[in-house]
Amino acid sequence: MFDRANATIRKVNYKPPEQRKRGPLFICGKCNRALLYRKGGKTYYCRSARYESDSECRCIKGKTADIENTVLTSVLKMAELVAGSFKMKKSVMGNCSLLEKEMADIDKELMQMAAKKMALYDDYKNGKHTREEFVAKSEAMRERMELCGERQAEIKDQIEEINRLSDTNEEMKMLDEMLGMTSFELERIKQVVDKVIVHAPDELEIVYKANNFIREMVEVG
């Protein structure tokens, strides 16, 4: 009867209030478990070290201020680089209206060259050009048309990038808010950081969230 009663007791994975508030941002680099936060000692430590005296996790322990300041410094540097990259791209890409005008001019040139190509063929058939002249002029037109097509593709990509960058107002606002941090703000950090793997007190691995603009910029860079 006693065994049956124990078996029906629902086990609760208890977390101290401070740990629940912070959430599993910091992860042990040895066992992949969330680090606990000891408020009194102001340290992060792995729970495995509490129960296994010979555990590798015993070295995963560090002062809260040191670990959080390292993360804060890294995130601020990354936010600054991403913000600078956004601004640089916007200045380099130029104005959409100018690119659209260039695209229209190329379209006009291609239509004119198509007409010239037909006229050249008619002149060749009527004996106004030798075969060598016809081949040389046709090749020159073909090369020019290829260059125009390549430039059109570049302009299209530039316009798409400008439109994408123009939709980053919310992202820029988030970056500005992050750059305004003067201390470790957990919820703001967790907007872009998925987890911080602690391999040692002075060896941290910051993993940015998937499908996040900062992570995308990091991977592109």
N, C-alpha and C positions, 0 to 999 in steps of 0.2 A: 504494500500500500504506500509506504514511504517513497519507494522508487517511482511508482506511478505518479505520485503527487509532484515529485521533482521534475519528472519528464514533461508535465503540463505547464510548468512555469515558463513564461515567455522571457527569453534572454534579451536584455537591453544593452546595446553597445553604448555605454555611458561616455560622454565627453564632457570635460569641465566647461563651464559657461564661457570662459575666455577662449577656449579652443573652438567651440561652436561658433562664436562670433567671428573668429578669424578665418575659419574654413581651411580646407587642406591645400593651401597654396604651396607650402614647403614640404618637399618629399625627400625621404631618406634615399641616398644614392646607393645604399647597400641592399636594403630589403624592399624598397619601393613603397614603404608605408608613409602615411602622413606624419610629420613631426609634431610633437606636442609642445605646448608653450607653458613654461613654468613662470608664472607671473612673479612669484616671490623672488626667485633667483634670476629673473630676467634672462632666461636662456631658452633656446630651442633644443630639443633632444629627441632621439628615436625611442619609441616605447619598447622596442625589442631589447634595448640595453637594460631595461628594468628587470627583466626576467631571465636573461641569458648572460651570465658573467663573462663568458668567453666570446660573446657576439662581436662581429666586426662593427656593428652599429654603435658600439661604445665610443668610437671616435667621431660619430656624427653628433656633435654637440657644439654650440657656439653662442656667444652673447647675442641677444636680440638686436641690440643697437648696431653691432658690427654687420650682421647678416642683412638686416633691413636697409641699412645705409648703402651697402654694396649694391643691392637690388635697385634702390632708388637712384643711385648714381648712374647705373647702366641704363635704366629705362629713360631717364632724362636725356642722356647722351643720344640714345636711339631716337627719341622723339624729336630732338633738335636736328638730327641728320635727316629724318623723314620730312620735317617741316621745311628745311632748307631745300630738299630735293623737289618737293612740290612747287615751291616758289621759283626755283631755277627752271623747272620744266615749263611752267607757265610763261616765263619770260622768253625762253628759247623757242617755244612753239609758235609764238606770234599770235596774230589776229586771224580769226576764222574768215572774216570777210575778204581779207587780202588773199588767203589761200583759195577761197571759192572763186575769186576773180581770175586767179592764175589758172585754175581748173577750167574755167569757161574759155579762156584764151587758148588753152591747149586743145580743147574740143573744136574750136573754130579752125585752128591750124590743121588739125587732123582731117577735117572735112575738106579744107582747101587742097591738102595734099592728095586726098583720094581723087578729087576732080582732076588735079594735075596728072596723076598717074594714068587715068583713063585717057586724057588728052595726049599724053606721051605715047601711049600704045597706038592711038589712032594715027599720030604723026609717023610713027615707025611703020605702020601698015601702008601708009600712003607714000613711003619712000623719003620722008623728010629727015630721017636719022638712019645712020648705019646701025648694024646689029651691036657693034661695040659701044657706040654712043648710047643706045637704048639700054643695054645691060648696065653700063656705068651709072646712068641717071636713075635707073630703077633701084639699083643697090643703094645709092645715096638716099633715096626717098625711104627705102625700107629701114635703113639704119636710123634715120631721123624719126620715123614713126615708132620704132622700138624705144628710143630714148624718151619720146613723149609718153608712151604707155607706162614706162618705169616711173617717170615723174608723177604721173597721175596716181599710181599706186602709193607713192610716198606721201602725196598730198592727202589722199584718203585716210591713210594711217594717222597723219598729223591731226587732221580734223577730228577723227574719232578720239584721239588722245586728249585733245583740247576739251572736247565735250565731256570726257570722263573726268578730267581734272576740274571742270566747272561744277561737277556734282559732288565735290569733296568738302563742301562747306561744313557739314557736320563733323567730318573727320578733322578738319582744321580747327574747329572749335574744341574738339576733344584734345587735340595736340596742345593748343594754347592753355587749356586747363591743366594738362599734365605738366607743361613747362612752368606753370605757376606754383607747383608743389615745392614746399620748403622742408617738408618732413614726410615720412612714410605714411601714405594713405592707402590702406588695404583695398577698399572698394574701387578706388580709381585705378590702382595697379592691376586689379583683377579684370578690368575692362579689356586689357590687351594681353595680359600674361596668363597663360593656362596653368603653369606650375613652375616652381623653382626647385631643381634637383640639387640637393646639398651632398656633394661628394666628400667635402671636408669643410671646416669652418671658413677657409680661405679659397675654396674651389666650388663655385656655384655655376649651374647651367640653367639659363633662363629660356623657357620654352614659350614662345608667343602663340596665341590662339590661332587655330586654323581659320582660313577665310577672313583674316584680319588685315587691314591695310598696312599696318606696320610690318607684319610677318611677310606680306607680299613684297614690300620694298626691300626687306632684308634679303629675301631669296633672290630677287632680281639683281640686287647689288652684289 
